[in-house]
Amino acid sequence: MVISIALVNDYEVVVRGLSSMLRAYQNRVRILELDVNRELSQPVDIVLYDTFAATQGDRAELHALAANPLAAKVAVYSWNIDDALVRAALANGAHGYISKGLPARQLVAALEEIHHGSSKIYAALPGTGAVVAGDWPGREEGLTQREAEVLALITQGLSNTEIADRAHLSVNSVKTYIRSCYRRIGVNSRTNAVLWGIEHGFRPDRMRVTNPEPEPGAG
């Protein structure tokens, strides 16, 4: 049985990167929509909610998504997997919580388990090493996903405190990511970082791709 999926995030590069990650598993999951700042337009088995530069699973956005009658189930896809946040997301309507540390094959297996009724956290096993999959703005410039996420939120106009709340980080961690991000992109002020972000695709997009076509020869 092929599971229908909608991928949700505010950045086109993020949902397209996730779509590419799943492309080799078209016999098990079919991506019906890539939704960027758009509501679902058709029923799907699972909505995969990527938290990159978005609110976490304990907020109203996820609750609204889980209540959407077009979404049979919702799974959160995030680097933030501490117990309190996972419990809050599940209480908020999520049917599963998937770590971005999983390789593609385990992500697909987790989606299948969620579809069949499992409701739990899917985390990478200790000692398996980090998986750097998918895509994000600034990756080609050497930014890590966390640095890119912080820069995206700076570009959106959030303060350090607001970024810490949104990304589920401490303010000190946010400051550390900002410093390393500035070094990588060669700026020395928040204003210049915002300008760099605007020029390099760090503002949220607004689009939907329905029934994304696989790349030639893929699958």
N, C-alpha and C positions, 0 to 999 in steps of 0.2 A: 504494500500500500504506500503510495507516494503522499507525503505530507505537504500541504500548501502553506507557504510562509509569506508574511509581509515583513520587510525590514524597515525599522523606524529610527530616524535620527535627524538632526537639523542640518547635517552636512552631507552633500552629495558624495564627496570622496569617501566618506565613511561607509555609507550604505553600498556604494559600488564596490568598495574593497571587501566588504563582508560577502557580497554576492559572488565575487570572484573566488573567495575562499571556499564557498560551498559548491562551486560549479562542477567539480569532479563527482558530486554526489547527486546528480539530477535524477538518478533512478530511485532515490530515497526521499529527496526534498525538492519541491518545485517552488521557486520564488515567483509569486504572482505580482507583488508590488514592491517598489522602492519608494517609501514615503518620506519626504523631507518637508517639514512644516505643513503637512497636508493630512486630512482625515482619511481613514480607510474608505475605499470605494467599492469593495466587494468582500464577500465572506472568505475568511482564511482559517485554517486549523490553528495556527500559532502566529502571533505577532512577536517578533524578536526585537525588544526595545534596547537599543545601544545607548549607554549613558554618557558617551563622549560629549563633553561640554553641555550636558543636559541635566535636569534634575534627577535625583536618585529615586530608587524604587519606593521610598517611603513618602513621596509627595503626591499632590493632587493629580498631576499629569498622568501618573501610572494608574491611579484609581479610575480616572476618566477613560483611559484606554481599556482597562479591564472590564469596564461597564459597557463598552461598545458592543452592540449585538452582532456586529460583523466579525468580531474577534472571539473565536471559540475559546482560546487560551492565550495568555501573555507570559512570556519569559523575559527576565531581565538579563542583559549581557553586560558585564561590568568587571573592572579590576577591583572594585570595593566589595570584599566578601567577608567582612567581619560579621559575627553572629547577630548582633543587635540590628544591623541594617538589613540583613537577610530576613530575619523574623518580621521586621516591619514591612518589608516588601511583600512577603507572603500574606501577611495580615491585610495588606492594602489591595490585594486582588491578584498578585502574581501567582502563576501556577508552577513556576520553577525559577531558579536563579543560577545562571551559568557564568563561570569564571572565564575571562578572556585568556587565561593561561592554558586553556585546553587546545590541543591540535584539532584540525578540522574534523577528523574522523570521530573524535570524542564529542565534539560539539553536535554533530549529526546524531550520534547515539543518544545524547542528552535530550535533544529535541524529540526523538522518537519515544523516549521514556515519558517525557512530559505529555506528549500526545496521548499516550496510553494510560495516563492517570497518575504518574509519579509527581510528587510535589516536594522538591528538596533542593539543596544546593549541589551543584556539580563543580567541584574544584579540582585543580591539578594535584596530583600526588606529590608529596614532599620529595625533593631530590630529582624531579624530572626535568628541571630547568624551565626557564621562561620561554614561552612561545610568542614570537612577534609576528602576528598574522593580521590580515586585513590591511586597511590603509587609513591615513589621516592627513589633514592639511599640514604641510611643512615637513613631511617625512623625507622628501627628496633634498631638503636643506639640512638634514641631520638631526632634526628635533625628535626626541622620544615622544611617545604617545602622551605621557603626562605633561611634558613641557608644552606640547601642542595644545592640549586641553586648556592649560592655564592661559596660554596666549590667546586662544579663542575667546575665553571669558573676559580677558582684558580688552580685546577688540570689541566685545559686546558692551563694554563700559562698566563692568562690575568692579567693585572695590576688592581689596585683599580679603576682607572679612566675608564678603558675599561669595567670593570664589571658594574660600575654605568651606563655607556652608554648602555650596552647590556641588563641589567635587568631593566632599566628605574627607577633607584634609585639615591638618592644623594650619594656623596662620603662618607658623614658622616654616612648615613644609612648602606652603605657597610661595613664601619669600625665596626659599632655596631654588624652587623651580623657576621663578622669575629671573633670578641671577644667572642661572645656567642657560636659560632661554636667551637672555640678552647677549650673553657671550657668543652663542651659536649664530645668532642673526646679525651681530655686529651693531647693536644699538646701546644707548646708555640712558634712555629715559622712557617713561611710560608713553609719552606722546609719540615718540619715534617708533615705539613698539606697536602702537595702535596703527600708525600709518603703514608700517611694514605689514602688519596683519591684513589690513584692507587691501593692500596691493598683492598679497599672496594667498587670497582665498580663505581668510579666517572669519568672514562674516557668514552668518547662517544663510543657507540657500532656501529656495521655495520651489519645489517641483515634485512630480510623481512620474515614475515609469511603471507602466502596467505590463505585465507579462514580459519581463526583460528577456531579450534574446541572448542565447549563449554565444560566446565568441566562436568563430569558425574553427572547426577541429576540436573544440572542447568537449569534455564529457567522456 
